[in-house]
Amino acid sequence: MADPRPFTNVDPATAAALRRNGCDPHEVDQFVEHVLAYIYTLVPRPPFTHSGRLTALAASTDGVDRISSLPDELLRNIVARLPVKDAARTAVLSTCWRTLWRSTPLVLSDAHLLPDGHVWPPTRANSPAVTAAVSRILEAHPGPFHCVNLVCSHMNGYLARLARWIQLLAAKGVQDLVLVNRPWPQDVPLPATLFSVSTLTSLYIGFWKLPSMDVLRGASFPHLVELGICSVEMEHGAVESLVARSPVLEILNIEGCRRELRLRLVSQSLRCVQICSSVVENITMVKAPCLERLILSDRVGRGAFRVRIVNAPKLHTFGFLEPGQVLEVGKTAIMPGIEASTSTMLTTVKILSLNVRFGVRSDVEMVPTFLRCFPNVERLHIMSKRCDQPIGNHLTRKFWEESGPIENVVSRIHTMCLREFRGDTSEVGFLEFFFGSARSLRSAFILMANPLFTPYSTKEADTKVRHSCRNMASESSYQFVVVNQGQPGGAPWNFKTGADFSFPDPFSFAAGVFQA
């Protein structure tokens, strides 16, 4: 008997093909929905509350409408903060409200155009009504368009309508645009005209196919500050082309790149580059004089990839560095035991995050080398990665002591956070060494992995931490063992966290510990 559940993403033809190949299309549908849900956490949200609603309340007991007497600029501010349906409905309140919506810069989220009573996620059956409503609003409103989030439609059947939307968005001065397709298929082409919308300051695209390189070489984003590319099919060189044509771009975010990413970045304006959940081959910061944050999270695939820093004189925050990566400083590859020198150091980095499998000897042996490459690190974050089949003997404090003193551990690091602590012998050996060496340490946070995935209880983990810090070099530090009740490895990385410069340490914010 066929499964009666409706598909939210997979189209009938794809469902039939999956069944012929022995796959359950509902499982594929659910996986794609999971990816989309993650993308929705990455893209910017509209600047209003999703729970806000237009409520008709008496202004006073005498029946006088005092709200309508407020200055028009304040009333427009009110209208701009309402979901688009309610914003349009203000026209029926009184004659003075009729022109307000049309004279207010448009803030549109198509999630508010789903049928009443609909439960997320949107289905393919919702697409005709949603796309029709979006078309009516974009045609009717004279602009400008301040913020437009279009994430609910399956656009493969509405390519002509999509082209018209882009034309209207360009003509009416869209500034912040989020455009996420509801697949299937996953390679719906984006109109080439999108890449000449000169008014954009923020652009996020998801589940599309970029035009050819010939088209992208003609792109022009003179005011674009933030660019997000999520699960997008593209040719090698596409990202570099877009960056080169965005002279004030500060934030570049990439998620879900399934084709091996080879990135060579040259930019006079980039401050933050974040890449997550992607197949990465190599990344080279050729010339990035303003780059402050380089964050590489949740890499897909097991093969080693190369990260090369040629010119990034302001790089301050770097992670998540893994022993399986090949780190190059200038022309020098950082190998275990390499002698620290000016040519192998990144002296500007103050915040460093490492992913380490403490059960794998080759991983642990790279940690002292990495730490010596960043001599001025003050805040150290370590994610203890799960290792189902440990390779090599347990490494106790003796291993660390034999590796020699590490200057930043001794005299620089004032804050340390170890996430996903399981109480393994190698983890405890590192903590004993660290606490016994770190003279400048002020704060230490030990976040335990979910007890469901560890052989130790919370009490046992707490005992191990207390044992490891019995001979501390610093007397002013304090420790916590915090139980993580979430999934193994913690929550996925969030672009907003990494690019929010009001948080001086994005890894600390992501770990759920305060800024010490």
C-alpha positions as CSV (number, residue, x, y, z in Angstrom):
1,M,0.0,0.0,0.0
2,A,1.4,3.4,-1.0
3,D,2.3,5.8,1.8
4,P,-0.4,8.5,1.8
5,R,1.7,11.2,3.4
6,P,2.2,14.3,1.1
7,F,5.7,15.2,0.0
8,T,7.0,18.6,1.0
9,N,9.9,18.7,-1.5
10,V,10.2,15.6,-3.8
11,D,8.2,15.9,-7.0
12,P,6.2,12.9,-8.3
13,A,8.7,12.1,-11.1
14,T,11.6,12.0,-8.6
15,A,9.5,9.9,-6.1
16,A,8.8,7.3,-8.8
17,A,12.5,7.2,-9.8
18,L,13.6,6.7,-6.2
19,R,11.1,3.9,-5.8
20,R,12.5,2.2,-8.9
21,N,16.0,2.4,-7.4
22,G,14.8,0.8,-4.2
23,C,14.8,4.0,-2.1
24,D,12.1,5.4,0.1
25,P,11.1,8.8,-1.3
26,H,9.7,9.8,2.0
27,E,13.1,9.3,3.7
28,V,14.7,11.5,1.0
29,D,11.9,14.0,1.4
30,Q,12.5,14.2,5.2
31,F,16.3,14.5,4.7
32,V,15.9,17.4,2.4
33,E,13.5,19.0,4.8
34,H,16.1,18.6,7.5
35,V,18.6,20.4,5.4
36,L,16.2,23.2,4.6
37,A,15.4,23.6,8.3
38,Y,19.1,24.1,8.9
39,I,19.4,26.6,6.1
40,Y,16.5,28.6,7.6
41,T,18.5,28.9,10.8
42,L,21.4,30.4,8.7
43,V,19.6,33.0,6.7
44,P,18.7,36.4,8.2
45,R,15.2,36.7,9.6
46,P,12.9,39.6,8.6
47,P,13.0,42.5,11.1
48,F,9.7,41.8,12.7
49,T,8.2,39.3,15.1
50,H,6.5,36.3,13.5
51,S,4.0,36.3,16.4
52,G,3.0,40.0,15.8
53,R,-0.6,40.6,14.8
54,L,-2.8,43.6,14.0
55,T,-5.2,43.8,17.0
56,A,-8.2,46.0,17.0
57,L,-8.4,47.5,20.5
58,A,-10.2,50.6,21.6
59,A,-7.8,53.4,22.0
60,S,-9.7,54.8,25.0
61,T,-13.1,54.5,26.7
62,D,-14.3,57.7,24.9
63,G,-13.8,56.0,21.5
64,V,-11.2,58.5,20.2
65,D,-8.7,57.1,17.7
66,R,-5.5,58.6,19.2
67,I,-3.1,56.1,17.3
68,S,-4.1,57.6,13.9
69,S,-3.1,61.0,15.1
70,L,0.5,60.0,15.6
71,P,3.0,61.3,13.0
72,D,3.1,59.5,9.7
73,E,6.7,58.5,10.2
74,L,5.9,56.7,13.4
75,L,2.9,55.0,11.8
76,R,5.0,53.8,9.0
77,N,7.4,52.3,11.5
78,I,4.5,50.4,13.1
79,V,3.3,49.2,9.7
80,A,6.8,48.1,8.7
81,R,7.0,45.8,11.8
82,L,3.8,43.9,10.9
83,P,3.5,40.7,8.9
84,V,2.7,41.7,5.3
85,K,-1.0,40.6,5.5
86,D,-1.7,42.7,8.5
87,A,0.4,45.6,7.1
88,A,-1.9,45.6,4.0
89,R,-5.0,45.4,6.1
90,T,-4.2,48.7,7.9
91,A,-5.7,50.4,4.8
92,V,-9.2,49.6,6.1
93,L,-8.7,51.2,9.5
94,S,-9.4,54.8,8.4
95,T,-8.7,57.2,5.6
96,C,-5.4,58.3,7.1
97,W,-4.1,54.8,7.0
98,R,-4.9,54.0,3.4
99,T,-1.7,55.4,1.9
100,L,0.6,54.3,4.7
101,W,1.2,50.7,3.5
102,R,2.1,51.8,0.0
103,S,4.4,54.6,1.3
104,T,6.2,52.3,3.8
105,P,9.3,50.4,2.5
106,L,8.2,46.9,2.0
107,V,9.1,44.1,4.4
108,L,7.9,40.8,3.0
109,S,8.1,37.3,4.3
110,D,6.2,34.7,2.2
111,A,5.9,32.5,5.3
112,H,3.1,34.8,6.3
113,L,1.3,34.1,3.0
114,L,0.7,30.4,3.7
115,P,-3.0,29.4,4.0
116,D,-4.6,30.1,7.4
117,G,-4.2,27.1,9.7
118,H,-1.3,25.7,7.7
119,V,1.4,23.8,9.7
120,W,5.0,24.2,8.7
121,P,6.6,23.0,6.5
122,P,4.9,24.2,3.3
123,T,3.9,21.5,0.8
124,R,3.9,21.6,-3.0
125,A,0.2,22.2,-2.8
126,N,0.8,25.6,-1.2
127,S,3.0,26.9,-4.0
128,P,0.3,28.2,-6.4
129,A,-1.3,30.3,-3.7
130,V,1.9,31.6,-2.2
131,T,3.6,32.5,-5.5
132,A,0.4,34.2,-6.7
133,A,0.2,36.3,-3.5
134,V,3.9,37.2,-3.8
135,S,3.3,38.4,-7.4
136,R,0.3,40.5,-6.4
137,I,2.3,42.2,-3.6
138,L,5.4,42.9,-5.6
139,E,3.3,44.3,-8.5
140,A,1.1,46.4,-6.2
141,H,3.6,48.0,-3.8
142,P,5.6,50.9,-5.4
143,G,8.7,50.3,-3.3
144,P,11.3,50.6,-2.1
145,F,11.7,47.0,-0.9
146,H,13.6,47.0,2.3
147,C,13.6,43.3,3.1
148,V,12.2,40.4,1.2
149,N,12.3,36.7,2.3
150,L,11.0,34.2,-0.2
151,V,11.5,30.7,1.1
152,C,8.2,28.8,0.7
153,S,7.7,28.2,-3.1
154,H,8.8,25.3,-5.4
155,M,10.0,27.5,-8.1
156,N,10.8,24.9,-10.8
157,G,7.2,25.3,-12.1
158,Y,7.3,29.1,-11.9
159,L,10.5,30.2,-13.7
160,A,8.8,32.9,-15.7
161,R,7.2,34.3,-12.5
162,L,10.6,34.1,-10.8
163,A,12.2,36.2,-13.6
164,R,9.4,38.8,-13.1
165,W,10.0,38.9,-9.4
166,I,13.7,39.6,-10.0
167,Q,12.8,42.4,-12.4
168,L,10.4,44.0,-9.9
169,L,12.9,43.6,-7.0
170,A,15.6,45.3,-9.1
171,A,13.3,48.1,-10.2
172,K,12.0,48.8,-6.7
173,G,15.3,48.9,-5.0
174,V,15.5,45.7,-2.9
175,Q,18.1,45.9,-0.2
176,D,18.0,42.6,1.8
177,L,17.0,39.5,-0.1
178,V,16.6,35.9,1.0
179,L,15.7,33.6,-1.9
180,V,15.5,29.9,-1.0
181,N,14.0,27.4,-3.4
182,R,11.9,24.5,-2.2
183,P,13.4,21.6,-4.1
184,W,12.9,19.2,-6.1
185,P,14.9,19.4,-8.4
186,Q,17.9,20.9,-6.6
187,D,19.4,22.6,-9.6
188,V,16.7,25.2,-10.6
189,P,18.6,28.0,-12.4
190,L,18.7,31.4,-11.0
191,P,17.9,34.2,-13.5
192,A,21.0,36.0,-14.6
193,T,19.4,39.3,-13.9
194,L,19.7,38.7,-10.1
195,F,23.4,39.3,-10.4
196,S,23.0,42.9,-11.6
197,V,20.6,44.1,-8.9
198,S,22.8,46.9,-7.8
199,T,20.8,48.0,-4.7
200,L,21.4,44.8,-2.7
201,T,23.2,45.1,0.6
202,S,22.5,41.5,1.8
203,L,21.8,38.4,-0.4
204,Y,21.2,34.9,0.7
205,I,20.4,32.2,-1.9
206,G,19.6,28.5,-1.2
207,F,19.0,25.4,-3.3
208,W,19.6,26.9,-6.8
209,K,22.1,26.6,-9.6
210,L,24.2,29.6,-10.4
211,P,24.5,30.9,-14.0
212,S,27.6,30.2,-16.0
213,M,30.9,31.9,-15.3
214,D,30.4,34.1,-18.4
215,V,27.3,35.5,-16.7
216,L,28.9,35.9,-13.3
217,R,31.8,37.9,-14.7
218,G,29.2,40.5,-15.5
219,A,27.8,40.6,-12.0
220,S,27.8,43.9,-10.2
221,F,27.0,44.3,-6.4
222,P,28.4,47.8,-5.5
223,H,26.7,47.9,-2.2
224,L,26.6,44.2,-1.1
225,V,27.9,43.8,2.4
226,E,26.8,40.2,3.2
227,L,26.6,37.2,0.9
228,G,25.3,33.8,1.8
229,I,25.4,30.8,-0.6
230,C,23.6,27.7,0.7
231,S,23.4,24.3,-1.0
232,V,23.9,25.9,-4.4
233,E,25.3,24.2,-7.6
234,M,28.1,26.2,-9.1
235,E,31.2,26.1,-11.1
236,H,34.7,26.4,-9.7
237,G,35.6,30.1,-9.5
238,A,32.0,31.3,-9.0
239,V,32.5,32.5,-5.5
240,E,35.7,34.3,-6.4
241,S,33.9,36.0,-9.2
242,L,31.1,37.3,-7.0
243,V,33.6,38.4,-4.3
244,A,35.6,40.3,-6.9
245,R,32.5,42.2,-8.1
246,S,31.4,43.1,-4.5
247,P,33.9,45.9,-3.5
248,V,32.4,46.5,0.0
249,L,31.6,42.8,0.9
250,E,32.4,42.2,4.5
251,I,30.7,38.8,5.3
252,L,30.9,35.7,3.1
253,N,29.0,32.6,4.2
254,I,29.0,29.2,2.4
255,E,27.0,26.2,3.4
256,G,26.4,22.8,1.7
257,C,28.8,23.0,-1.2
258,R,28.7,19.4,-2.5
259,R,31.3,19.9,-5.2
260,E,34.9,20.1,-4.0
261,L,35.4,23.8,-3.0
262,R,38.6,25.4,-4.1
263,L,38.6,28.9,-2.9
264,R,41.2,31.6,-3.6
265,L,40.1,34.8,-2.0
266,V,41.3,38.3,-2.8
267,S,39.3,41.1,-1.2
268,Q,40.1,44.5,0.3
269,S,36.9,44.5,2.4
270,L,36.1,40.9,3.7
271,R,36.1,40.8,7.5
272,C,34.5,37.4,8.1
273,V,34.5,34.1,6.0
274,Q,32.4,31.2,7.2
275,I,32.2,27.8,5.5
276,C,30.2,24.9,7.0
277,S,28.8,21.5,6.0
278,S,30.8,21.6,2.7
279,V,33.1,19.4,0.7
280,V,36.3,21.4,0.8
281,E,39.5,20.8,-1.1
282,N,41.5,23.9,-0.4
283,I,41.1,27.5,0.8
284,T,43.7,30.1,0.3
285,M,43.5,33.6,1.7
286,V,45.6,35.3,-1.0
287,K,45.1,38.9,0.0
288,A,42.6,39.7,2.7
289,P,43.9,42.8,4.6
290,C,40.7,43.3,6.6
291,L,39.9,39.6,7.4
292,E,39.3,39.2,11.1
293,R,37.4,35.8,11.3
294,L,37.9,32.6,9.4
295,I,35.5,29.8,10.6
296,L,35.4,26.4,9.0
297,S,32.8,24.1,10.5
298,D,31.4,20.6,10.0
299,R,33.5,19.7,6.9
300,V,32.0,16.9,4.8
301,G,34.3,14.1,3.8
302,R,37.3,12.4,5.3
303,G,40.1,13.5,3.0
304,A,42.6,16.1,4.2
305,F,42.2,19.6,2.8
306,R,44.5,22.5,2.7
307,V,44.1,25.9,4.4
308,R,46.7,28.4,3.4
309,I,47.1,31.9,4.9
310,V,49.2,34.1,2.7
311,N,48.1,37.6,3.6
312,A,45.6,38.2,6.4
313,P,47.4,40.6,8.7
314,K,44.3,41.2,10.9
315,L,43.1,37.6,11.4
316,H,42.0,37.5,15.0
317,T,39.6,34.5,15.2
318,F,40.3,31.1,13.6
319,G,38.6,27.7,13.8
320,F,37.6,25.0,13.7
321,L,41.1,23.8,12.9
322,E,41.6,20.0,12.7
323,P,44.7,17.9,12.7
324,G,43.5,16.3,9.5
325,Q,43.8,19.7,7.8
326,V,47.0,20.8,6.1
327,L,47.7,24.3,7.4
328,E,50.1,26.4,5.5
329,V,51.5,29.7,6.7
330,G,52.9,31.5,3.7
331,K,54.7,28.8,1.8
332,T,55.4,26.6,4.8
333,A,53.3,23.5,5.6
334,I,52.8,23.0,9.3
335,M,53.9,19.4,10.2
336,P,54.3,17.7,13.6
337,G,57.4,18.8,15.4
338,I,58.1,21.7,13.0
339,E,60.3,24.3,14.6
340,A,58.4,27.5,15.4
341,S,59.7,30.6,13.6
342,T,58.3,33.9,12.2
343,S,57.5,32.1,9.0
344,T,55.4,29.5,10.7
345,M,53.4,31.7,13.1
346,L,50.2,33.6,12.8
347,T,50.8,36.2,15.6
348,T,47.6,38.2,15.2
349,V,45.2,35.3,16.2
350,K,43.9,35.7,19.7
351,I,40.9,33.2,19.6
352,L,41.5,29.7,18.4
353,S,39.2,26.7,18.1
354,L,40.5,23.1,17.6
355,N,38.7,19.9,16.8
356,V,40.6,17.0,18.3
357,R,40.1,13.2,18.5
358,F,41.9,12.5,21.7
359,G,41.7,8.8,21.0
360,V,43.8,9.2,17.8
361,R,47.5,9.7,18.5
362,S,48.3,11.5,15.2
363,D,45.5,14.1,16.1
364,V,46.9,14.7,19.6
365,E,50.5,15.0,18.3
366,M,49.5,17.9,16.1
367,V,48.0,19.9,18.9
368,P,51.3,21.2,20.4
369,T,52.4,22.1,16.9
370,F,49.3,24.0,16.1
371,L,49.4,25.9,19.4
372,R,53.0,27.0,18.7
373,C,51.8,28.4,15.4
374,F,49.5,30.8,17.3
375,P,51.8,32.2,20.0
376,N,49.5,35.0,21.1
377,V,46.3,33.0,21.5
378,E,44.4,34.2,24.6
379,R,41.2,32.2,24.3
380,L,41.4,28.5,23.4
381,H,38.4,26.3,22.5
382,I,38.7,22.6,22.0
383,M,36.0,20.3,20.7
384,S,36.7,16.7,21.7
385,K,35.5,14.7,18.7
386,R,34.1,11.3,19.2
387,C,36.3,8.4,18.2
388,D,34.6,5.0,18.1
389,Q,37.9,3.1,17.4
390,P,40.8,4.7,19.2
391,I,44.1,4.5,17.3
392,G,47.2,4.4,19.5
393,N,47.8,4.3,23.2
394,H,46.2,6.6,25.7
395,L,48.3,9.8,26.0
396,T,48.8,10.9,29.6
397,R,50.2,14.1,31.0
398,K,53.7,12.6,30.4
399,F,53.2,12.9,26.6
400,W,52.4,16.6,26.9
401,E,55.3,17.3,29.3
402,E,57.7,15.5,26.9
403,S,56.5,17.7,24.0
404,G,58.1,20.7,25.8
405,P,56.6,24.0,27.1
406,I,54.1,25.8,25.0
407,E,54.4,29.6,25.4
408,N,50.8,30.6,25.0
409,V,49.6,27.9,27.4
410,V,52.1,29.1,30.0
411,S,51.7,32.9,29.7
412,R,48.9,33.9,27.3
413,I,45.7,31.8,27.5
414,H,43.3,33.2,30.1
415,T,40.2,31.4,28.9
416,M,39.8,27.7,27.9
417,C,36.8,25.7,27.0
418,L,36.7,21.9,26.4
419,R,33.5,20.7,24.8
420,E,32.1,17.2,24.6
421,F,34.3,16.0,27.5
422,R,33.8,12.2,28.0
423,G,36.4,11.6,30.8
424,D,38.8,9.5,28.6
425,T,42.3,9.1,29.8
426,S,43.8,11.2,27.0
427,E,41.4,14.1,27.7
428,V,42.3,14.0,31.4
429,G,46.0,13.9,30.5
430,F,45.6,17.1,28.5
431,L,43.7,18.8,31.3
432,E,46.3,17.8,33.9
433,F,49.0,19.3,31.7
434,F,47.1,22.4,30.8
435,F,46.0,23.3,34.4
436,G,49.5,22.6,35.6
437,S,51.0,25.0,33.0
438,A,48.6,27.8,32.5
439,R,49.7,30.6,34.8
440,S,47.5,33.3,33.2
441,L,44.3,31.2,33.3
442,R,41.3,33.0,34.7
443,S,38.4,30.9,33.4
444,A,38.0,27.3,32.3
445,F,34.8,25.6,31.1
446,I,34.5,21.9,30.8
447,L,31.3,20.9,28.9
448,M,30.4,17.3,29.3
449,A,29.0,15.3,26.4
450,N,25.5,14.0,26.6
451,P,25.7,11.2,29.2
452,L,23.6,9.0,26.9
453,F,26.7,8.8,24.6
454,T,29.4,8.4,27.2
455,P,30.4,5.5,29.5
456,Y,30.7,8.0,32.5
457,S,28.2,9.6,34.7
458,T,28.1,13.3,35.4
459,K,29.5,12.6,38.9
460,E,32.4,10.6,37.5
461,A,33.2,13.3,34.9
462,D,33.2,16.0,37.6
463,T,35.5,13.9,39.7
464,K,37.9,13.5,36.8
465,V,38.0,17.3,36.2
466,R,38.6,18.0,39.8
467,H,41.4,15.5,39.9
468,S,43.0,17.0,36.8
469,C,43.2,20.5,38.4
470,R,44.5,19.6,41.8
471,N,48.0,21.1,40.9
472,M,47.0,24.3,39.2
473,A,49.6,26.8,38.1
474,S,47.0,29.6,38.4
475,E,45.0,30.2,41.6
476,S,42.3,32.4,40.1
477,S,40.6,30.1,37.6
478,Y,37.4,28.2,38.1
479,Q,35.9,25.2,36.4
480,F,32.5,24.0,35.5
481,V,31.3,20.6,34.3
482,V,28.2,21.4,32.3
483,V,26.1,18.5,30.9
484,N,25.2,18.8,27.2
485,Q,21.8,17.2,26.7
486,G,21.9,17.7,23.0
487,Q,23.2,15.7,20.1
488,P,26.7,14.4,19.9
489,G,29.1,17.2,18.8
490,G,26.7,20.0,19.9
491,A,24.5,22.1,17.8
492,P,25.4,23.0,14.2
493,W,27.3,26.2,13.6
494,N,25.3,29.3,13.0
495,F,26.3,32.1,10.6
496,K,24.7,34.8,12.7
497,T,26.9,33.8,15.7
498,G,30.1,34.0,13.7
499,A,29.4,37.2,11.9
500,D,28.1,39.2,14.9
501,F,31.0,41.4,15.9
502,S,29.2,42.5,19.0
503,F,30.3,39.1,20.4
504,P,34.1,39.3,20.7
505,D,34.4,35.5,20.9
506,P,31.9,33.7,18.7
507,F,33.1,30.2,19.8
508,S,32.3,31.1,23.4
509,F,28.8,32.2,22.4
510,A,28.2,29.0,20.5
511,A,29.4,26.9,23.4
512,G,26.9,28.6,25.7
513,V,29.5,30.1,28.1
514,F,29.6,33.8,28.9
515,Q,32.3,36.1,27.6
516,A,35.0,36.0,30.2
